[in-house]
Amino acid sequence: MTVTPDLLIHGGTVVSGETSVKADVAVKDGLVMAVGAPGTLPAGRESLDATGLHVLPGAIDVHVHFREPGYTHKEDWETGTAAAAMGGTTTVFEMPNTHPPTRSIVELRQKQDAAKKAYVDYGIYGLLAEDNIAELPGLIKGGVNAFKCFMGNTFGNLPSPSTGAMLEGFEIIAPTGLRISLHAETASIMAWRQKRLMEAGRNDPLAHVAARPAVVAAEAVARAAILAEWTGARLHVLHISSGLELGPLRDAKARGVDITGGTCPCYLLLDTRDYATLGSVIRVNPPVREASDSEAIWAALKDGTVDLVETDHAPHTPEEKTKAVIWEADCGFPGVETQMPLMLNEVARGRMSVEDYVRWSAENPAKRFGLWPVKGRIAAGAHADIAVVDLARTETIRAAALHSRAKVTPFEGKDVTGIPVHTLVRGRFVQKDRTLVTEARGHGQQVTDVQRMPASAVRNADKTLAAEIARARA
């Protein structure tokens, strides 16, 4: 008996990280039922003509801040995931520096409740900090999908953990296989330099770069990698911004450390020359750096040193972003809605292929964060998380049109070619014909049930702090 698909996407070009082929996609019960040559699959109850369009696995963004609870004037789970849906992103991993931070199972349950209005699927980060080491087992048992360690200060001013606390946290998390994502900047160097620069009267936008030179990132990556090598913990270096930190990242990979890296469009497409026109709007942690850093990161993406593209979607109001004194401007800007158009524009410019994009935005995030093969690909049995894109369509980025509450972007007025015209999450349209499907509010689910992180190669288990304390009590 022939099974009738719920939806047949026909006439399009299906893209993986390796190839692009003309094919039809049948969707049934939220899954990809089949991918077949044009005209070979049964008609669906619903049909989508994708003639002239490309059918991509939806982007997986492992680095977003949706600000709920505590800062909902900037963003909440509804507006943040609406922006994701409009941007062709079908899964997000949300960060813990909310108010209160996601430091224990109490705050985790609060965040899970807030996320019930999500349009897209999501993971939730637990915090690894100085004062919540005892809470880590509860967060693990409660279902966090990864951990975040702020080695340097950023929005929320969460205290950076000491290296001793990091090591104990790594020891606790390593056996779970969950990845620990790092804000890899050394807090003490930055605090010292910012204080001295402020005393010297440096309030200009480039003073932010001067306070956080590339060495703060390189030192932090090297230090964290040593702790991971000792414990077997699995790491991800977020928002790589400099060429210098690629050295310790490459070295750690060569030594067998399970460490990955991600970067954001702002570090690929902007540089210090843009501070003159953008002023405080460009302020982000870590900072946008030299053109030579952008070139080095592009090369590292292409050779596999940097694994994936993320956004660090960090919304603030225009008033919070536009300040005459750089130290008073909040750091970050929205990115989850603009990431796909910005990167596909680079495809249009010939800097990368659409297959590169799928590898960096969907396949690698799924593989590195335990979602493969359920997410990150268009193949039978996978979630029907799909972005149907028009690689020839051009739009102009306008902050006022963003679905985020944060109506400010350093890419204001930029023309981009390559637009997601439909987005599906588990077979359901969340964006159709460039319009948010408001009825899909609440469709998003936490990815805990499908996440399968492989076991970590735990090292020095007999030398952990817990083991040493147990010996003292024996």
C-alpha positions as MATLAB code, in Angstrom:
seq = 'MTVTPDLLIHGGTVVSGETSVKADVAVKDGLVMAVGAPGTLPAGRESLDATGLHVLPGAIDVHVHFREPGYTHKEDWETGTAAAAMGGTTTVFEMPNTHPPTRSIVELRQKQDAAKKAYVDYGIYGLLAEDNIAELPGLIKGGVNAFKCFMGNTFGNLPSPSTGAMLEGFEIIAPTGLRISLHAETASIMAWRQKRLMEAGRNDPLAHVAARPAVVAAEAVARAAILAEWTGARLHVLHISSGLELGPLRDAKARGVDITGGTCPCYLLLDTRDYATLGSVIRVNPPVREASDSEAIWAALKDGTVDLVETDHAPHTPEEKTKAVIWEADCGFPGVETQMPLMLNEVARGRMSVEDYVRWSAENPAKRFGLWPVKGRIAAGAHADIAVVDLARTETIRAAALHSRAKVTPFEGKDVTGIPVHTLVRGRFVQKDRTLVTEARGHGQQVTDVQRMPASAVRNADKTLAAEIARARA';
ca = [
       0.000    0.000    0.000;
       1.340    3.409   -0.976;
       1.918    5.767    1.949;
       0.705    9.299    1.280;
       3.149   11.995    2.426;
       1.839   14.916    4.450;
       3.918   17.199    2.225;
       5.790   16.790   -1.029;
       8.469   19.376   -1.814;
       9.053   19.012   -5.546;
      11.128   20.625   -8.243;
      13.949   21.834   -5.981;
      17.662   21.154   -5.539;
      18.466   19.284   -2.327;
      21.774   20.303   -0.744;
      24.083   18.398    1.578;
      27.590   19.223    2.720;
      28.936   17.334   -0.272;
      26.508   17.630   -3.166;
      23.509   19.421   -4.662;
      21.063   17.256   -6.612;
      17.681   17.768   -8.216;
      15.309   15.788   -5.996;
      11.891   15.740   -4.379;
      11.387   15.414   -0.629;
       8.442   13.620    0.963;
       7.569   14.480    4.563;
       5.439   12.334    6.866;
       4.731   12.726   10.614;
       7.459   15.333   11.024;
      10.163   13.202    9.409;
      11.683   13.005    5.970;
       9.905    9.978    4.503;
      11.967    9.806    1.334;
      14.219   11.747   -1.008;
      13.828   10.719   -4.629;
      14.468   11.658   -8.216;
      12.052   14.272   -9.568;
       8.620   12.829  -10.182;
       9.260    9.466   -8.492;
       7.602   10.083   -5.106;
       3.864    9.880   -4.385;
       1.819   13.051   -4.260;
       1.348   14.532   -0.801;
      -1.690   15.879    0.973;
       0.063   19.213    0.578;
       2.489   20.244   -2.111;
       5.255   22.859   -2.260;
       6.656   23.813   -5.637;
      10.369   24.478   -5.114;
      11.239   24.914   -8.780;
      14.303   27.119   -9.018;
      14.865   26.914   -5.258;
      17.367   25.062   -3.057;
      16.250   22.784   -0.239;
      18.681   22.974    2.688;
      18.701   21.393    6.139;
      17.710   24.143    8.544;
      20.551   25.933   10.279;
      21.510   24.816   13.788;
      22.714   27.789   15.835;
      24.549   26.616   18.956;
      24.951   30.131   20.381;
      21.969   32.400   21.033;
      20.830   34.609   23.908;
      17.065   34.977   24.211;
      17.234   37.017   27.459;
      14.331   35.309   29.241;
      14.014   35.404   32.184;
      15.151   38.781   33.403;
      15.760   40.923   30.310;
      12.627   40.465   28.232;
      12.627   44.089   27.088;
      15.553   42.956   24.872;
      14.149   39.580   23.752;
      12.117   36.584   24.867;
      11.672   33.024   23.648;
       8.805   33.970   21.349;
      10.521   36.840   19.554;
      13.920   35.143   19.461;
      12.628   31.932   17.945;
      10.401   33.879   15.539;
      13.575   35.564   14.289;
      15.193   32.136   13.971;
      12.256   30.826   11.942;
      12.430   33.808    9.597;
      16.163   33.249    9.196;
      15.958   29.578    8.211;
      17.268   28.378   11.586;
      15.404   25.353   12.915;
      17.333   24.557   16.123;
      18.988   26.900   18.612;
      21.052   26.369   21.770;
      20.290   29.113   24.307;
      22.821   30.548   26.743;
      22.602   30.707   30.550;
      23.437   34.370   31.281;
      19.850   35.369   31.952;
      18.560   36.746   35.271;
      18.664   34.549   37.186;
      21.326   32.574   35.326;
      20.708   28.909   34.564;
      22.887   27.795   37.460;
      20.764   24.979   38.969;
      17.818   22.773   38.164;
      15.518   25.436   39.640;
      16.470   27.950   36.944;
      16.558   25.219   34.303;
      12.912   24.374   34.968;
      12.062   28.087   34.832;
      13.744   28.399   31.430;
      12.093   25.246   30.102;
       8.752   26.742   31.021;
       9.600   30.016   29.244;
      10.652   28.070   26.144;
       7.201   26.530   25.689;
       6.352   29.366   23.280;
       9.260   28.583   20.934;
       8.722   28.342   17.180;
      11.832   26.224   16.608;
      13.540   23.365   18.423;
      16.095   24.194   21.082;
      18.790   23.108   23.469;
      19.434   24.785   26.817;
      22.851   25.501   28.283;
      23.640   25.076   31.952;
      26.144   27.403   33.597;
      29.599   26.308   34.737;
      30.694   28.944   37.235;
      32.646   29.345   40.464;
      29.656   29.118   42.768;
      27.561   26.317   41.288;
      29.900   23.326   41.085;
      27.621   21.406   43.451;
      24.676   22.114   41.118;
      26.237   20.549   38.014;
      24.974   16.985   38.663;
      21.437   18.347   39.072;
      21.665   20.260   35.809;
      22.927   17.137   34.056;
      20.139   14.998   35.476;
      17.619   17.755   34.691;
      18.374   17.632   30.975;
      20.718   20.440   29.945;
      22.106   19.967   26.460;
      25.501   21.580   26.984;
      27.371   23.782   29.445;
      28.709   27.315   29.096;
      31.820   28.544   30.846;
      32.417   32.312   30.789;
      36.193   32.612   31.066;
      35.805   36.336   30.384;
      33.177   38.865   31.369;
      30.247   39.655   29.111;
      26.615   40.717   29.442;
      25.232   39.798   32.856;
      28.627   40.241   34.514;
      28.736   36.642   35.708;
      31.981   36.073   37.649;
      34.469   34.056   35.623;
      35.411   30.811   37.378;
      38.913   30.271   38.634;
      40.995   27.682   36.832;
      40.529   25.430   39.847;
      36.749   25.606   39.580;
      36.982   25.014   35.818;
      39.038   21.874   36.363;
      36.565   20.449   38.886;
      33.676   21.334   36.588;
      35.394   19.619   33.669;
      35.927   16.533   35.855;
      32.216   16.374   36.688;
      30.955   16.996   33.151;
      33.480   14.863   31.223;
      31.807   11.461   31.862;
      28.488   12.724   30.433;
      29.972   13.551   27.018;
      28.166   16.912   27.023;
      30.101   19.670   25.314;
      31.343   22.649   27.329;
      31.209   25.822   25.260;
      33.705   28.516   26.159;
      33.652   32.260   26.125;
      37.413   32.035   25.751;
      38.844   35.355   26.905;
      40.981   35.770   30.015;
      39.076   37.933   32.487;
      42.017   39.257   34.514;
      43.881   40.614   31.473;
      40.778   42.386   30.170;
      39.818   43.875   33.529;
      43.336   45.208   34.014;
      43.578   46.734   30.549;
      40.100   48.257   30.557;
      40.738   49.922   33.904;
      44.022   51.395   32.680;
      42.500   52.571   29.385;
      39.580   54.222   31.157;
      42.000   55.998   33.495;
      43.863   57.231   30.411;
      40.663   58.686   28.981;
      40.196   56.190   26.138;
      36.445   56.141   25.451;
      36.492   55.657   21.669;
      35.095   52.505   20.005;
      38.520   51.038   19.258;
      39.380   51.192   22.944;
      37.206   48.107   23.309;
      39.576   46.222   20.995;
      42.570   47.566   22.900;
      41.145   46.217   26.149;
      40.722   42.742   24.689;
      43.728   42.018   22.422;
      43.876   38.661   20.667;
      46.225   37.250   23.297;
      43.301   37.091   25.764;
      41.586   34.600   23.467;
      44.690   32.583   22.624;
      45.672   32.220   26.288;
      42.178   31.142   27.293;
      41.894   28.541   24.507;
      45.288   27.073   25.388;
      44.488   26.896   29.105;
      41.070   25.336   28.657;
      42.453   22.820   26.157;
      45.022   21.644   28.699;
      42.259   21.072   31.267;
      40.215   19.189   28.681;
      43.197   17.064   27.712;
      43.725   16.145   31.373;
      40.080   15.312   32.072;
      38.723   14.153   28.708;
      36.078   16.886   28.730;
      34.603   17.843   25.369;
      34.990   21.552   24.443;
      33.668   24.061   21.927;
      35.342   27.456   21.488;
      32.632   29.994   20.747;
      32.848   33.130   18.579;
      36.413   32.760   17.333;
      37.493   36.291   16.498;
      41.246   36.193   15.881;
      43.895   34.420   13.916;
      46.026   34.045   17.037;
      43.646   31.673   18.843;
      43.621   29.322   15.859;
      47.125   28.174   16.854;
      46.203   26.640   20.225;
      42.978   25.306   18.703;
      44.910   23.476   15.970;
      47.481   22.244   18.454;
      44.803   20.853   20.775;
      43.065   19.059   17.898;
      46.392   17.564   16.827;
      46.935   16.256   20.377;
      43.581   14.471   20.261;
      41.591   16.869   22.423;
      37.878   16.740   21.541;
      37.647   20.454   20.835;
      35.676   22.284   18.166;
      35.433   25.911   17.160;
      32.774   28.249   15.835;
      32.730   31.763   14.453;
      30.090   34.359   13.607;
      29.295   36.427   10.513;
      30.519   39.624   12.158;
      34.068   38.216   12.466;
      34.035   37.102    8.850;
      32.451   40.180    7.279;
      33.474   43.162    9.449;
      36.818   44.454   10.706;
      38.335   47.397   12.565;
      37.798   49.725    9.591;
      34.053   49.490   10.299;
      34.339   51.059   13.766;
      34.599   54.521   12.197;
      31.095   54.310   10.726;
      29.371   51.950   13.150;
      30.689   53.334   16.432;
      29.299   51.610   19.500;
      26.829   49.518   17.470;
      29.715   47.201   16.528;
      30.681   46.555   20.152;
      30.620   42.823   20.870;
      32.560   40.366   23.032;
      35.032   39.308   21.785;
      35.556   42.336   19.565;
      35.592   42.519   15.789;
      39.290   42.650   14.910;
      41.624   43.277   11.965;
      40.992   42.314    8.354;
      43.860   39.840    8.675;
      41.932   38.067   11.434;
      38.890   37.736    9.180;
      41.028   36.242    6.428;
      42.609   33.759    8.847;
      39.193   32.639   10.114;
      37.895   32.155    6.580;
      40.895   29.942    5.848;
      40.345   28.025    9.089;
      36.721   27.348    8.173;
      37.810   25.976    4.828;
      40.536   23.722    6.264;
      38.329   22.455    9.104;
      40.120   24.081   12.036;
      36.929   26.073   12.656;
      34.001   23.674   12.502;
      30.881   25.766   12.236;
      29.071   29.075   11.960;
      27.014   30.363   14.902;
      25.611   33.815   15.635;
      26.006   34.822   19.278;
      22.556   36.394   18.806;
      22.799   39.008   21.573;
      19.889   41.469   21.420;
      19.800   44.907   23.062;
      17.690   47.988   22.455;
      19.020   50.754   20.188;
      19.283   53.009   23.252;
      21.478   50.459   25.012;
      23.711   50.124   21.964;
      24.259   53.728   20.907;
      26.530   55.456   23.405;
      29.217   58.110   23.067;
      31.378   56.330   25.664;
      32.182   52.849   24.382;
      32.276   51.285   27.857;
      28.622   52.223   28.390;
      27.317   50.456   25.271;
      25.919   46.943   25.721;
      27.855   44.272   23.839;
      26.333   42.264   21.002;
      23.524   42.518   18.473;
      20.875   40.245   16.939;
      22.060   37.698   14.399;
      19.827   34.651   14.168;
      17.621   36.183   11.468;
      20.438   37.577    9.332;
      22.990   34.737    9.511;
      21.681   32.701    6.586;
      21.222   35.656    4.198;
      24.662   37.029    5.106;
      26.388   33.712    4.519;
      24.426   32.861    1.374;
      25.429   36.286    0.072;
      29.011   35.024    0.284;
      27.904   32.045   -1.808;
      26.553   34.510   -4.370;
      29.872   36.358   -4.283;
      31.775   33.119   -4.909;
      33.636   33.034   -1.627;
      32.153   29.691   -0.600;
      29.823   27.065   -1.999;
      26.289   26.315   -0.851;
      27.603   22.885    0.161;
      30.188   24.600    2.393;
      27.361   26.535    3.979;
      25.315   23.431    4.736;
      28.357   21.752    6.247;
      29.151   24.718    8.498;
      25.604   25.689    9.456;
      23.820   22.332    9.787;
      25.877   19.163    9.436;
      28.793   20.049   11.674;
      26.679   21.584   14.467;
      24.494   18.465   14.446;
      27.512   16.173   14.599;
      29.409   18.141   17.237;
      26.409   18.555   19.554;
      24.961   15.046   19.313;
      21.994   15.705   17.020;
      23.237   13.751   13.997;
      21.727   11.893   12.137;
      18.303   13.067   13.364;
      19.034   16.693   12.535;
      21.372   18.478   10.155;
      20.541   16.535    6.987;
      17.730   15.867    4.526;
      17.496   12.082    4.398;
      14.945    9.402    5.198;
      14.330    9.178    8.949;
      15.705   12.612    9.799;
      13.599   15.413   11.247;
      12.070   17.452    8.436;
      13.923   20.596    9.517;
      14.180   22.395    6.209;
      15.011   25.829    4.828;
      13.844   26.368    1.259;
      15.994   29.167   -0.102;
      16.044   31.351   -3.183;
      19.709   31.839   -3.998;
      18.832   34.571   -6.517;
      16.540   36.647   -4.315;
      17.934   39.915   -2.955;
      16.701   41.769    0.111;
      18.049   44.652    2.167;
      18.714   44.102    5.854;
      16.682   46.583    7.885;
      16.690   46.509   11.680;
      13.110   47.739   11.790;
      11.974   44.636    9.892;
      13.713   42.127   12.172;
      11.481   39.913   14.285;
      13.819   40.287   17.242;
      12.939   42.993   19.742;
      16.420   44.401   19.150;
      15.966   46.817   16.274;
      19.652   47.478   15.693;
      22.247   45.717   13.542;
      25.714   46.537   12.212;
      24.514   45.218    8.845;
      21.838   47.905    8.456;
      21.232   48.666    4.771;
      23.298   45.769    3.451;
      21.908   44.100    0.327;
      22.057   40.313    0.555;
      21.396   37.690   -2.097;
      20.174   34.289   -0.916;
      17.017   34.275    1.205;
      15.120   31.550    3.103;
      11.597   31.778    1.701;
      10.126   28.880    3.713;
      11.194   27.243    6.982;
       9.898   23.936    8.328;
      10.535   22.459   11.776;
       9.730   18.754   12.020;
       7.587   19.039    8.921;
       5.572   22.063   10.002;
       5.871   25.462    8.369;
       7.055   28.078   10.853;
       7.787   30.571    8.078;
       6.074   30.493    4.681;
       6.501   32.902    1.798;
       8.609   35.202    4.011;
       5.821   35.441    6.592;
       5.926   34.077   10.123;
       3.353   31.336   10.708;
       2.054   32.586   14.053;
      -0.013   29.445   14.590;
       3.273   27.539   14.967;
       4.085   29.350   18.216;
       4.903   26.660   20.779;
       5.797   24.024   18.168;
       9.442   24.001   19.265;
      10.711   21.179   21.465;
      13.850   20.652   23.513;
      16.254   18.326   21.725;
      17.034   16.200   24.792;
      15.138   13.180   23.462;
      17.153   13.041   20.235;
      20.554   14.202   21.500;
      23.089   11.384   21.672;
      26.540   12.556   22.651;
      29.129    9.789   22.265;
      30.958    8.770   25.408;
      33.973   10.898   26.244;
      37.439    9.423   26.631;
      37.626   10.293   30.337;
      41.184   10.685   31.577;
      42.738   10.771   35.046;
      39.493    9.716   36.706;
      41.489    8.457   39.699;
      42.957   11.934   40.199;
      39.763   13.994   40.219;
      39.027   16.160   43.213;
      36.053   13.938   44.041;
      38.287   10.848   44.010;
      40.880   12.497   46.234;
      38.223   13.625   48.721;
      36.714   10.131   48.742;
      40.140    8.704   49.620;
      40.416   11.140   52.494;
      37.078    9.917   53.857;
      37.797    6.208   53.356;
];
